[in-house]
């Protein structure tokens, strides 16, 4: 299972080369250095890559590489090397001006928030990275951002990842995967710390001999297939005691704080006779195996509203499609870190037409109120609190607490 994704930024999520070109050209214009040709840009890019590799190998410090690369570049084209430090400062700011995503990365990262926790891990400077993350909107998407300059150590150092792991709760390394384009920072960093590695390799370069990577992809969309293959946890949005989202997420099966809640939905389907559709849970269910239950029930996933969760669960478990956008829960109760929304619907349902979810539902049937109460007393039906089901039977197909609304 993969629970956490660590995303490299430059060259992976964002097209760094486009930002680099624009930043250099803006600098040439600012310092009146004349035209900046494509050949010059290619030369600088090659120099820059060499200098960053020296940093990642520990051969140079960050201040040395930031100015040293421009000194070498300017020397090659007879430009004034004395402005290298000031040019670099302007360059760092300019880098954040160009936002160009690789492979619809923003939509991908946003879409995966209901499946995994996602963090940015980057060796870029704080000035450049914070600006581009803010302008791109990624600062509002990631669960956390780790910039080497802020941490005081670079990828691929173990100390970089140790600080990341300590901050995010010391996860199991086997549940973490890093996605990056660098064979000198991202992939060695992942290998050094025992996490899964996913090399973003759109240029189809050869994997170095002896470097054993878990995945090699040429398009970021392949990350979704990897998660499908490996499996992901069930994430919930955490709510406060006022039933409001806290902005945090929890993992099914992990303990929550006493003042944290997650959303659960129950759908009770009734026929015109006033009978409720009940389902028997499969013997393999972790909770209440083989017990009978109301028509449908389940937890809302991260990013879902109560109504969206009800629609999904109803379709998954019984194959029924129903639009809950104009449907209110009949009752909302809370207990033990849970908010339960109960929906009561009157629907024309033929049992033979239902598509039961094999790993969730064993069989279904109709039952009146007295029968359900007898099943609870016999220990074959989930023991809902006294009065809950009575409210559902009395309120089927309606909302509100006043009897006149039935007229």
C-alpha positions in Angstrom: 0.0 0.0 0.0 1.1 3.5 -0.8 -0.1 6.2 1.7 2.3 9.1 1.0 3.7 10.6 -2.2 6.7 12.9 -2.2 6.7 15.1 -5.3 9.8 16.7 -6.7 9.0 20.1 -8.2 11.5 21.2 -10.9 11.6 18.9 -13.8 8.8 16.7 -12.5 5.7 18.6 -11.5 6.8 21.8 -13.3 8.7 22.3 -16.6 11.8 23.8 -15.2 13.5 24.3 -18.5 10.8 26.7 -19.7 11.0 28.7 -16.5 14.8 28.7 -16.7 14.8 30.1 -20.2 12.4 32.9 -19.4 14.3 33.8 -16.2 17.6 34.0 -18.0 16.1 36.1 -20.8 14.5 38.5 -18.3 17.9 38.8 -16.6 19.7 39.6 -19.8 17.1 42.4 -20.4 17.4 43.7 -16.9 21.2 43.9 -17.0 21.4 45.0 -20.6 23.5 42.0 -21.7 22.2 41.9 -25.2 20.4 39.1 -27.0 20.2 35.7 -25.3 20.3 33.0 -28.0 19.0 29.5 -27.9 22.5 28.2 -28.1 23.4 30.3 -25.0 20.4 28.9 -23.1 21.4 25.4 -23.9 25.0 26.0 -22.7 23.7 27.5 -19.5 21.4 24.6 -18.9 24.2 22.1 -19.2 26.4 24.2 -16.9 23.6 24.5 -14.3 23.0 20.7 -14.3 26.7 20.0 -13.6 26.8 22.5 -10.8 23.7 21.1 -9.1 25.1 17.6 -9.4 28.2 18.8 -7.6 26.0 20.2 -4.8 24.1 16.9 -4.5 27.4 15.0 -4.3 28.5 17.3 -1.5 31.4 18.8 -3.6 30.2 22.4 -3.4 27.9 24.5 -1.1 24.7 26.1 -2.4 26.1 29.7 -2.4 29.1 28.4 -4.4 27.0 26.8 -7.1 24.4 29.6 -7.3 27.0 32.2 -8.3 29.6 29.8 -9.7 27.4 28.6 -12.6 26.8 32.2 -13.8 30.5 33.1 -13.5 31.3 30.2 -15.7 28.5 31.0 -18.1 29.4 34.7 -18.3 33.1 33.9 -18.8 32.2 31.6 -21.8 30.5 34.5 -23.6 32.7 37.4 -22.4 30.0 38.9 -20.2 30.8 40.7 -16.9 31.4 38.0 -14.3 31.2 40.6 -11.5 27.4 40.8 -11.8 27.0 37.0 -11.3 25.8 37.3 -7.6 23.3 40.1 -8.4 22.2 38.3 -11.6 21.5 35.2 -9.6 19.4 37.1 -7.0 17.2 38.5 -9.9 17.1 35.0 -11.5 15.7 33.4 -8.4 12.8 35.8 -8.4 12.3 35.5 -12.2 12.0 31.7 -11.9 8.7 32.0 -10.2 7.2 34.1 -13.0 6.8 31.1 -15.4 4.4 28.3 -14.4 4.3 25.4 -16.8 3.0 22.0 -15.6 4.2 18.7 -17.0 1.5 16.3 -18.0 -1.5 18.1 -16.3 0.3 17.6 -13.0 -1.9 20.1 -11.1 -5.1 18.2 -12.0 -3.4 14.9 -11.2 -2.1 16.0 -7.7 -5.4 17.6 -6.9 -7.3 14.5 -7.9 -5.2 12.2 -5.8 -5.9 14.1 -2.6 -8.8 11.7 -1.8 -6.4 8.7 -2.0 -3.0 9.7 -0.5 -1.1 12.4 1.4 1.1 14.5 -0.9 4.1 16.6 -0.1 6.5 18.7 -2.1 10.2 17.9 -1.7 12.6 20.2 -3.6 16.3 21.3 -3.7 15.4 24.7 -5.1 16.0 28.0 -3.3 13.3 29.2 -0.9 12.8 32.4 -2.9 12.2 30.7 -6.2 10.2 27.7 -4.9 7.9 29.5 -2.6 7.0 32.0 -5.3 6.3 29.3 -7.9 4.4 27.1 -5.5 2.2 30.1 -4.6 1.7 31.3 -8.1 0.9 27.8 -9.3 -1.6 27.1 -6.5 0.3 24.1 -5.4 0.8 25.6 -2.0 -2.9 25.1 -1.4 -2.9 21.5 -2.7 0.1 19.8 -1.0 -0.2 18.6 2.6 3.2 20.1 3.3 6.2 21.6 1.5 9.8 20.8 2.2 12.5 23.0 0.7 16.2 22.1 1.2 17.2 25.7 2.0 14.7 25.7 4.8 15.8 22.3 6.1 19.5 23.2 5.9 20.3 20.0 3.9 19.8 18.8 0.3 18.4 15.7 -1.3 19.7 13.0 -1.5 21.0 13.3 2.0 19.3 11.0 4.6 19.1 14.0 6.9 16.7 15.7 4.4 14.3 12.8 4.4 14.7 12.2 8.2 13.4 15.8 8.8 10.5 15.2 6.3 9.5 11.9 8.0 9.8 13.4 11.5 7.5 16.3 10.5 4.8 14.0 8.9 4.7 11.5 11.7 7.4 8.9 10.9 5.5 6.8 8.3 6.3 3.3 7.4 8.9 3.7 4.5 7.2 1.0 2.6 4.1 3.2 2.3 6.0 6.2 0.9 7.0 6.8 -2.7 9.1 9.6 -4.2 8.4 10.8 -7.7 11.2 12.7 -9.4 13.3 13.2 -12.5 16.8 13.4 -10.9 19.1 10.4 -10.8 21.4 12.3 -8.5 19.0 13.6 -5.9 15.4 12.1 -6.0 16.2 8.5 -6.8 19.3 8.1 -4.6 17.4 9.9 -1.8 14.6 7.4 -2.1 17.0 4.5 -2.2 19.0 5.8 0.7 15.9 5.9 2.9 14.2 2.7 1.8 11.1 4.2 0.3 9.6 3.4 -3.1 11.1 5.1 -6.1 9.4 6.3 -9.2 11.7 7.9 -11.9 10.0 10.4 -14.2 11.8 9.8 -17.4 10.1 11.4 -20.4 13.3 11.4 -22.4 13.6 7.6 -22.1 17.1 7.6 -20.7 18.7 4.3 -19.6 18.5 3.4 -15.9 22.1 3.4 -14.6 23.5 -0.1 -14.0 23.1 -1.2 -10.4 20.3 1.4 -9.6 17.2 -0.7 -8.8 14.2 1.5 -9.1 10.6 0.5 -8.4 9.0 2.3 -11.3 10.1 4.2 -14.4 7.4 6.3 -16.1 7.4 8.7 -19.1 4.1 10.4 -18.2 2.9 11.5 -14.7 -0.5 10.0 -15.4 1.0 6.6 -14.8 1.2 7.4 -11.1 -2.6 6.6 -10.9 -2.1 3.1 -12.3 0.8 2.6 -9.8 -1.6 3.5 -7.0 -4.3 1.2 -8.4 -1.7 -1.6 -8.4 -0.2 -1.0 -5.0 -3.4 0.0 -3.2 -4.1 3.1 -1.2 -5.7 3.7 2.2 -9.3 4.9 2.7 -9.0 8.6 3.6 -11.7 10.6 5.5 -12.1 14.3 5.9 -12.0 15.1 9.6 -14.8 17.2 11.1 -15.0 19.2 14.3 -17.7 19.0 17.0 -19.8 21.5 15.0 -19.8 19.2 12.0 -17.4 21.5 10.1 -14.4 20.3 8.0 -11.1 20.9 9.8 -9.0 20.7 6.6 -7.3 17.6 8.0 -7.7 14.0 6.8 -7.6 10.7 8.6 -7.0 7.1 7.7 -9.5 4.4 8.2 -8.4 2.2 11.1 -6.2 4.8 12.7 -7.1 6.5 16.0 -8.6 10.0 15.9 -8.5 12.6 18.6 -11.5 12.8 20.9 -12.7 16.0 19.2 -12.4 14.7 15.7 -15.2 13.1 13.7 -15.7 11.6 10.3 -18.9 11.4 8.2 -20.9 8.2 7.8 -24.1 7.8 5.8 -27.0 5.3 6.1 -29.6 5.0 3.3 -33.0 3.4 4.2 -35.0 2.4 1.2 -38.7 1.8 1.7 -41.4 0.4 -0.6 -45.1 1.5 -0.8 -46.0 -1.1 1.9 -43.8 0.7 4.4 -41.3 -2.1 4.4 -37.5 -1.4 4.6 -35.0 -3.0 2.2 -32.4 -4.7 4.4 -29.1 -6.3 3.5 -27.0 -9.0 5.0 -23.4 -8.1 5.3 -20.9 -10.7 4.0 -19.1 -13.0 6.5 -15.8 -11.4 5.6 -16.7 -8.0 6.8 -14.4 -6.8 9.7 -17.3 -5.1 11.5 -20.6 -6.9 12.1 -19.9 -9.9 9.8 -23.1 -11.7 8.6 -25.3 -9.2 10.5 -28.3 -7.7 8.8 -28.3 -3.9 8.3 -30.4 -1.1 6.8 -30.3 -0.8 3.0 -26.9 0.8 2.5 -24.2 2.3 4.8 -20.7 3.5 4.6 -18.1 6.3 5.2 -17.7 9.4 3.2 -14.3 9.5 1.4 -12.0 12.5 1.5 -13.4 15.2 -0.7 -17.0 13.9 -0.6 -20.1 15.5 0.8 -22.6 13.4 2.7 -24.9 13.4 -0.3 -22.1 12.4 -2.7 -21.1 9.6 -0.3 -24.7 8.4 -0.2 -25.0 8.3 -4.0 -21.7 6.4 -4.3 -22.5 3.9 -1.6 -26.0 3.2 -3.0 -24.6 2.5 -6.5 -21.6 0.5 -5.3 -23.6 -1.8 -2.9 -26.9 -2.2 -4.7 -26.4 -0.9 -8.2 -29.0 1.9 -7.8 -28.4 5.3 -9.1 -30.1 8.2 -7.3 -29.4 11.9 -7.3 -29.2 13.1 -3.7 -28.6 16.8 -4.6 -32.1 17.8 -3.5 -32.4 15.2 -0.7 -31.9 16.1 3.0 -30.9 13.6 5.7 -33.9 12.8 7.9 -31.7 12.6 11.0 -28.1 13.4 11.9 -26.5 12.0 15.1 -23.0 11.7 16.4 -21.1 9.4 18.7 -17.6 8.0 19.0 -15.9 10.2 16.4 -18.7 9.7 13.9 -21.4 11.9 12.4 -24.2 9.7 11.0 -26.5 11.1 8.4 -29.6 9.0 7.8 -31.5 9.2 4.5 -35.0 7.7 4.1 -36.2 7.1 0.5 -39.3 5.6 -1.0 -38.2 3.9 -4.2 -39.7 1.3 -6.6 -37.1 -1.4 -6.2 -37.2 -4.9 -7.7 -34.9 -7.2 -5.7 -34.1 -9.3 -8.8 -32.8 -6.2 -10.6 -30.2 -5.2 -7.9 -26.5 -5.7 -8.5 -25.1 -6.6 -5.1 -21.5 -5.8 -4.3 -19.9 -9.2 -3.8 -17.5 -8.4 -1.0 -20.0 -6.2 0.9 -23.5 -7.6 0.5 -24.5 -11.2 0.9 -28.3 -11.0 0.2 -31.2 -8.5 0.5 -34.9 -8.6 1.5 -37.9 -6.6 2.7 -38.9 -6.3 6.4 -41.4 -4.4 8.4 -40.6 -2.5 11.6 -41.7 -5.3 13.9 -39.5 -7.9 12.0 -36.5 -5.6 12.3 -37.0 -5.2 16.0 -37.3 -8.9 16.4 -34.0 -9.4 14.5 -32.3 -6.9 16.7 -33.5 -8.7 19.8 -32.4 -12.0 18.3 -28.9 -10.6 17.7 -29.0 -11.0 13.9 -29.4 -7.3 13.0 -27.0 -4.5 13.9 -28.3 -3.1 17.2 -29.1 0.5 16.4 -30.1 2.7 19.3 -33.7 2.5 20.3 -35.7 5.0 18.3 -33.4 5.4 15.4 -35.2 3.0 13.1 -38.6 4.2 14.5 -37.7 7.7 13.3 -36.7 6.3 9.9 -39.9 4.3 9.4 -42.0 7.3 10.5 -40.1 9.8 8.3 -39.7 7.8 5.1 -40.0 10.0 2.0 -40.3 13.2 4.0 -38.2 15.8 5.8 -38.9 17.8 8.9 -40.5 17.1 12.3 -44.1 18.4 11.7 -46.7 15.9 10.7 -48.5 18.3 8.4 -45.7 18.0 5.8 -47.1 14.6 4.9 -50.3 16.3 3.7 
